[in-house]
Amino acid sequence: MTSTPSSSAARSSPTRPIRVLIAKPGLDGHDRGAKVLARELRDAGMEVIYTGLFQTPEMIARAAVDEDVDVVGLSILSGAHNQLFPEIMRALREAGATDVLVIAGGIIPSEDIPFLQSLGVAAVFGPGTPLTEIIRFIEEHVPREERLHE
């Protein structure tokens, strides 16, 4: 006799880990913070893909699609965010990654944040942000339903 799982069993189905791509766009050669964040996200149970330095918007979008990530974290210290982030958001859309949560961190002046949010960047985390705050934000904004095992 075949039985179907009860609704409570379906609700308690295991989920796959949140998949996060950490990217360093443009000519920004400083990646210590990105590596620290990547380690903390991994320790929090997330799968982390780090692209390395000097990524183009197209490289970031391709990696996001190829790796089937839930989150793209952009780390930038060069001051080129107002030029690079629109290009990254365009590249993500063109690659079909429209459901990916995009967050940013680094040296980004507060007056630039509304512009970045208007592009679709969900949150900007500045220097000194507790890593637990970033982890919590990601966990709260990646829907569990999207991570259910099939």
C-alpha distance (Angstrom), angle and dihedral (degrees) to the residues before:
residue distance angle dihedral
M1 . . .
T2 3.78 . .
S3 3.75 118.9 .
T4 3.76 129.3 -162.0
P5 3.78 120.1 -134.6
S6 3.76 115.5 -101.1
S7 3.76 118.6 -113.3
S8 3.82 90.1 -108.5
A9 3.81 89.9 54.9
A10 3.79 90.1 50.6
R11 3.80 90.8 50.3
S12 3.78 91.4 51.9
S13 3.81 94.3 49.7
P14 3.76 112.3 136.6
T15 3.76 116.9 -103.0
R16 3.74 128.6 -142.6
P17 3.79 116.3 -113.7
I18 3.79 119.4 -89.6
R19 3.79 108.1 -95.5
V20 3.80 115.6 -139.7
L21 3.79 129.1 -172.8
I22 3.80 113.8 -156.0
A23 3.80 110.4 -159.9
K24 3.80 134.6 -174.8
P25 3.82 106.2 -155.9
G26 3.77 126.1 -159.1
L27 3.77 127.8 -8.6
D28 3.80 96.0 -29.6
G29 3.81 106.0 132.2
H30 3.81 98.7 -177.0
D31 3.79 113.8 97.3
R32 3.79 107.7 153.3
G33 3.82 93.4 106.2
A34 3.80 91.7 46.9
K35 3.79 90.6 52.3
V36 3.81 92.4 47.7
L37 3.81 90.3 50.5
A38 3.81 91.8 46.5
R39 3.80 90.4 54.2
E40 3.83 92.7 48.1
L41 3.80 92.2 48.8
R42 3.79 89.8 49.8
D43 3.81 90.9 48.8
A44 3.83 87.9 51.6
G45 3.82 88.9 59.2
M46 3.79 100.5 -96.8
E47 3.79 125.8 131.1
V48 3.80 108.3 -121.1
I49 3.77 129.0 -161.8
Y50 3.80 115.0 -169.6
T51 3.80 114.7 -160.5
G52 3.77 97.8 -162.3
L53 3.78 127.0 -133.0
F54 3.80 132.1 -36.3
Q55 3.80 100.5 26.7
T56 3.80 122.3 172.2
P57 3.82 120.0 -138.5
E58 3.81 89.2 -108.1
M59 3.81 92.3 51.2
I60 3.81 90.4 51.2
A61 3.81 92.9 48.5
R62 3.81 92.6 46.8
A63 3.82 91.6 49.8
A64 3.83 90.8 48.4
V65 3.81 91.0 54.2
D66 3.80 96.2 39.6
E67 3.80 92.1 49.7
D68 3.83 93.8 42.2
V69 3.80 92.0 -133.3
D70 3.77 128.6 -175.9
V71 3.81 94.2 -154.2
V72 3.79 136.9 33.0
G73 3.79 113.4 -159.3
L74 3.79 114.1 -164.2
S75 3.79 117.0 -159.2
I76 3.78 116.7 -166.3
L77 3.77 134.2 167.6
S78 3.81 100.0 158.7
G79 3.81 98.4 84.1
A80 3.81 92.4 -119.9
H81 3.83 94.8 112.3
N82 3.83 95.1 111.6
Q83 3.80 89.8 57.7
L84 3.81 101.1 34.6
F85 3.81 101.4 41.1
P86 3.83 95.4 59.0
E87 3.80 88.1 50.7
I88 3.82 91.6 48.2
M89 3.80 92.6 49.0
R90 3.83 89.9 49.0
A91 3.81 91.3 48.8
L92 3.82 91.2 49.3
R93 3.82 90.8 51.4
E94 3.80 92.3 47.2
A95 3.82 90.4 49.5
G96 3.80 90.7 51.9
A97 3.81 96.0 -110.3
T98 3.80 94.4 131.5
D99 3.80 95.8 133.2
V100 3.81 95.8 55.6
L101 3.81 118.5 113.9
V102 3.81 108.2 -126.0
I103 3.79 120.0 -157.5
A104 3.78 131.0 171.1
G105 3.75 139.4 -155.7
G106 3.75 140.0 177.9
I107 3.77 134.7 65.3
I108 3.79 102.9 -14.0
P109 3.81 119.3 149.0
S110 3.81 113.8 -124.6
E111 3.81 90.9 -122.7
D112 3.83 89.2 62.7
I113 3.81 95.1 53.2
P114 3.84 97.5 83.1
F115 3.81 89.9 54.2
L116 3.81 91.7 50.2
Q117 3.80 91.2 47.4
S118 3.81 89.9 51.0
L119 3.81 86.5 59.0
G120 3.79 91.2 55.0
V121 3.79 102.1 -93.5
A122 3.81 101.4 146.4
A123 3.80 98.1 -156.3
V124 3.78 141.8 -1.4
F125 3.80 119.1 -148.1
G126 3.78 117.4 -162.5
P127 3.79 131.5 -156.5
G128 3.78 112.8 -60.5
T129 3.80 95.7 25.5
P130 3.80 107.3 148.0
L131 3.79 109.0 -109.6
T132 3.81 89.2 -133.5
E133 3.81 88.1 63.3
I134 3.81 91.2 56.0
I135 3.81 91.9 46.4
R136 3.80 91.5 49.2
F137 3.82 91.7 48.5
I138 3.79 91.6 52.5
E139 3.80 93.7 46.2
E140 3.80 91.3 49.3
H141 3.82 94.8 47.6
V142 3.80 102.7 43.7
P143 3.80 105.6 79.8
R144 3.79 113.3 -126.3
E145 3.81 90.7 -139.9
E146 3.79 90.3 65.7
R147 3.81 90.1 57.9
L148 3.81 100.0 49.5
H149 3.79 114.0 126.8
E150 3.77 112.3 -112.7
